[in-house]
Amino acid sequence: MTQPLPPGLMISAPASGTGKTTLMLGLLRALSQQGQTVQPFKSGPDYIDPGFHRAACGRASINLDSWAMAPGRMAGLVARAAGADLILAEGSMGLFDGVARPGEAGNGASADIAATMGWPVVLVIDVSGQAQSAAATALGFARFRPDVMLAGVVLNRVASPRHEALVRVGMAAAGIPVLGALPRQAAVEVPERHLGLVQAEEHGAIDDLLDRAARAIKDHVDLPRLLTAARGTAITDAPSAPPKPPAQRIALARDAAFSFVYPHLLESWREAGAEILPFSPLADQAPDATADLCWLPGGYPELYAGQLAAAERFRTGLRAFGQTRPVHGECGGYMAMGAALIDKDGVRHDMAGLLGLVTSYEKRRMHLGYRLAELSAPQPGHAAGTRLRGHEFHYSTILDQPDAPLARVTDANGAEVAETGSRRGLATGTFFHLIAEATA
């Protein structure tokens, strides 16, 4: 008998940087401390927040993406919440922010997920510099999409009791429930880094940060009222089968330089019986010689370029592996497979040389957005002609790309992008991170 799915809430905001991650982490830790089993999800293409979610509640977080994932794929992922007491999903950017053209099941907005699953939205509003006017923002969000229900708001960065009282007056006039009010507390803000939040495993004081966030939530959020607002979860589409793994035994680079891999992909590979064999390039480890495939995820190779260049056992072992078996890299892993990487100081570092790619981090330029790729040649797990949906986010620039392109790649608006990926022999790589195969 299939277990019923728990009710859920979407934690979102009008914009990035308003404090939704702090609220999400504080809620996960506080509710877990109270003995509740909470299943976290993350809306959108993010591989950092799920690590913090897991650290906060002890349960693996899963990405949901309405642009990249078909409804059946999302249904299958949400079904993993069976047995939990509550679902908490963290949004990305602003609640209604997405791309202009829809993809598989929407335009990538957190509102798509909330509407599809029937999860009411807890809106985190930064009220610094305003008072009653914050209610106009909340009212607009409550009415913008009839299929998205607002559970209430949590006020963030409240300056004083008087400030809070004025904001509450405006919310009451607009009929918007206030579920909590967080004072300015920089101590519970999650630190940032050049490409987003620091990774959970890199933050030495993660448990202390999460405990402080939980205390702030317990002190300033009406948890019983918030829990009562949870609704859903409504899955109307039949869950689709998870994707097949790209190989049976997969050597996976995994350390501070290579850690950007979507949890839902690894979990689906394991569920299909694949073995994941982690190794650390930074520790100068070579991929397992018994593996069928080597996969180099994205990460921060530009921060460790000198260390990677000096990792002779890793580079020699990777080249030897690539003579007889496939090696695939995504973004940072793709860069590490190339001929060279130029760091922020303009210093050139030799990489593995499986591809001729030369990239530079000296002059930063953001490359960001969804990608739709049609493979012109096979890559591990996918035949030529397959259409893949993914996401690209990096600051490096290609200086030389002499190898054959791997795919024709377009952005969410259908415009071609220059980052086509590369292939040489059994080596393939892309700047985009794979999320799912395209069905639409």
N, C-alpha and C positions, 0 to 999 in steps of 0.2 A: 504494500500500500504506500502510495506517495505521501510524504510528509507535507503538511500545509506550509506555505511560506509565511514568514512573519510580516507584520506591518512595517512601513518604512517612512523615512523623512529625507528630503533633499536639503542639504545645507548649502545655501547659495548666497549671492550678494549682488548689488548693482554693478560692481566693478572689481577688478583685481586689487589686491592690497588692502582690503577692508577688514580682514581678520577672520575670514571663514576657515582657514586652515587651523588657526589657534582654537576656534570654537570646536571644530571637528575633533581635533586631537584631545582637547579637554573633555569633551563628551564621551569619546571612546574610552579614555582612561577612567573617568569618574564612574561611568555605568559598569565597566568591568570590575572596578573595585567594589561595587555593590552586588556583584554576583551575576550580573546579566551577561548573556552571550550576545555580542553585537557583531553583525556581519558588515564590514565596510566595503564600499564601492567607490570608484573614482570616475567621474564623468570626463571624457576627453582623453587625449593622448599624453598621458603623464606617467613617467616611470619612477618618479621620486616620492611623491606623496604616498603611494601605496606602501612604501617601506616604512614611513612614519606611522601609517595606520596600523600596520602589523605590530610594530613596536608598542603602540598604545594599547592594543586589545588582545594581542596574541593570536589573531586570526588573519589569514592571508587576505589582502584586499585585491579587488578585481576591477579592471578597467571596463567601462561601457562607453560606446561611441556610436552615436546615431548616424554619423556620416560614413564611417568605415565599416560598421557591422550591420548585417542583415537582421531583421527582427527575430528570426529563429536562433541566430547566434547569441543575441543578447538574452533571449529567453533561457537558453541553456546555461549561460553564465549566472543569471539571477537565480536559477534553480539551486545553485550551490549554497544558497542561504538557508535551505531547509534545515530545521533543527535549531536555528538561532531564535533569540527572543525578539530581536529588533534589527532592522536594516538602517544604516546611516550611509547616505551617498554624499560625497563632497563634489560640488560643482566646479567648473572651471570658468575663469573670467567672470563676466556678468551673466546673470541667469538666462537672458535671451540672446547672448552673443554666439554667433556661428558664422558660417560662410554664406555667400549669396545664393549659391546653387545647392539644392539638396543632394544628398548621396544615397546611401542604402536605405535609411529609415528616418532621415531628417537632415538638418544642416549642421549638426554637431553641437547644438546648444544644450545646456543642462536642462532647459525647459522641456526638450523633447523626451528626455529620460523620465523626468518627473511626470509628464503627461501620460506616457506609455505605461508606466508602472503604477500610476495612481498615487504617487508619493507627494503629500503636501510639502510645501517649501517653507523652511525656516530662513528668513532673509536677514543677513547680518549687515547692519547699516553703520557706517562710520559717521557719527554725529558731531565730530569735531568741527567747530566753526559754524554750527547752525543749531537751531532748537526746534520750534514748531514746524519749520520748513521741511524737516526730515519726513514728516507725515505725508507730504505731497509726493515724495519719492516712493514711499511705501504704497500709497494708494494707486499710483500709476502702475507699479509692479503687480498689484493685486488684480487690476482690471485689464492688463495688456492682452492676456490670452485666456479665454474662458475655460480652456481645458486644463489650466494650471491653477491649483488651489494654494493660496497663501495661508499657512498655519499661524503665522505671526512673525514678529521681528525680535531680534536680539540687538540691542543698542551697544555699540562698541566705542571705546575711547571717550567715555563720559568724563567731563572735567570736574564735576562737583555734584552734590545732592540737588542744588538749585537747578543746575543744568539738566539733570535727569528729570526733575519734576516738570520743567518746561517742555521737554521733548514728549513726555508722557501725556501732557495736555493735548498736544497736537495729534498724537496717535489715537487718543480716546475720541477726539472730535471726528477723526476719519474712520473710526470703527475698526482699528487695527490692533489686535492683541499684542501686548509687550510680554515676551517670554523671559526676558532678562536684560540686565544692563551692566556691561563690563567697564570698570574704570580704566583709566590709562595705566597700563602695567607693562612696561617694556620688557620686564623680566620673563614674560611668557610668550614673547614674540619669537617665532621661528626664524633663525638667521638666514640670510640670503647669500648666494654666491653668483659668480659671473653668468652661469647658465641656468639659474633657477635656485631652488632651495638646496642646501647641502643634503647629501644623502644620509639616511638614518644611521648607517653603520659608520659614517665619518664623524658623527657628532658625539664626542666623548661623554657629554653630560645629558644624554637623551632621556634617561629615566628621571633625572631631576627636573628637566624641562617639562616632561609630561606630567609629573606629579604636581608641579606648580600650576600648570594649565588646569588640571583636574580640580585643584583647590579653588581656583578662581571661578570655575564653572559651578561648583557646589555652593559657593558663597553668593553668587550673583545671578544664577539662572534658576528658574522655577522648573526643576527637573520633572516632578510629577505632572505638571501641566503640559510640558513639552512632550512627554511620553504619551499622554492621552491624545495628543494631536496626530500621532502616527496613523497612517491608513495604508490600504493596498494589502498585499502586492498583487496586481492584476496582470497575469501573463495570458494573453489571448492567442499567441502564436505557438505552434508546436516547436519545442527545442530541436535545433538541428544538431547533427553529429559534429563533434569537435574535429578540427582539421587533423589530417594524418601528419605524424612527425616527419621531418626531412631525412631521418636516418634512424637506425636502431640504437647505435651507440654514438652519442654526440659529445665530443670534447668541447666544453664551454669555457671560454676565458672569463674569469670572475675575480675581480679585485677592484681597487679604487679607481683604476684607469678604465675598466671595462665592466660596467654594472647596469647599463641601461637596456634592460630586456623586459618586455611586458610579462607580468606574472601569468596572465591567462594563456600565453603561448607555452611557457614552460610546463604549466599544469596540464595542458592538453597533450603535450608530448609524453609526459609521464603517464597519464591516464591511458594512453594508447600503447604503453609498454616500453617506450624508449628509455634508455639509460642516459642520465646526464652525468658526465665526467668532468667536474670543474678543475681548472688549473689556473695558476697565477703567472701571467707574463712578468709582472713587477718583481716576483720572487725568482725570475729566470727559470720558470718551468716550461717544458715543452708539452704540446698536447699528447694525450695518451696514445701510444703507438697502436693500441688495439681498437681505437675508435674508427667509425666509418665516415665521420664528418667532423670538421672543426668549425665552430661558430664563434666569431669574434663580435660581441655586442658593442654598442656605442658606449660612450663614457667621456673621460677627460684625458685622452692620450697627450694632448698638447701641454698639460701640466707635468707630465712625466716623460717627455720626449727624450731627455738625456738618459734617464734610467732604462727606457725601452731600447734605446740605441746600444746601450752597454750590455743588454741581456742577450749575450751571444748564444746561450743554450736555447733560449726561446726562439730567437730568429732562425737559427740553424735547424732546429727541430720543426718549426713551422714550414720552412722551405722543403725539408725532406718529406713531411707529411703531404704537402701539396703536389708532390711529384706523382702520387698514386691515388690520392683521395681528395674529394672536394673540400675547399676552404671558402667560407662565406663571411663577409664582414659588413656590418651596418654602421654608418657614420664614423664614429671613432675607430671602430674595428676596421672599417674600410681604409681609413687613413693609415693605420698601423700596417696594413698589408701593402701599402705603396712603397715607392722608392725612397721618399724622404718627406719629412715634416719640418717646417720652419716655425720656430716658436715665437713668442711675443717680442723677444729681443732681436729677432732676425737671424738667429743661429740655426743652421741647417743640421738636422739629425737624420742619419740613415735609418730607414725602417726595414721591414722584412723583405721587400722587393719581389713579392709574388705578382704585383701589378706595377705598372710604370707611374702610377699616380704620384704627383707632388703637390702637397697642400701647404698653405701658409696661414699662420695665426697672427702674423706680424701686424697686418692691417685688418682689424676686425670689421666684418660686415655680416649683418644678420641674414640668415636664410631660414625662413619660417613658413610653415603651412602644410596643409594636407597635400598628399601626392597620389595620383592614379597612374600606375605603371603597367604597360603592356610589354611583357618579356619578349625580346627578339631572340633569345637563347635560353636554354634551361638554367635555373638556379636551384640549389638544393631544395627538394620538396615540391617544385613547381615546373611544369613543362613550358616550352616555348609557346607563346601566344596567350598564356595565362595573364589575367588582369588582377593586379594586386592593389589594395588600398593601404596607405601608410601615412607617415607624418615625418617632416624634416624640421630640424631645429639645430642650427650650429652657426658659428661665427667664422669658420675657416673658409679660405678661398682656394680654388683649384688653380695652380700655376701650370700644370702639365697633366694631360690625360691621354696618353698615346694609344691605349688599348681600345679594342672594339667596344662600342656601347652595349650595355646589357639590356636596356629597355628604352622605349619611348615613354617619357614621363611628362605629365601635365599637372598643373595645380588644380585647385578646386573650381576654378572658373574655366578650365579647359585650355589655358595657355601653356604652351610648351616651356619646360625649364631646362636649363643647360646641364643640370646634374643628372645625367642619364645612367649612372653606374658604369662599371667596367667589367670586362671578362678577359681572361688570358689562360688558356689551358683549362685546368680544373678550378681556377681561382675566380671568384665573382664577388662583387661588392656594390653597395648602394649607399647614398647619403640618407635615404629615407629609411625609417624603421617600419617594418611590416606590422600591420595590425590584423588584416584579414584578407581573404580572397574576395574579389568583387563579384557580386551576383547581379547588380543593376548597372 
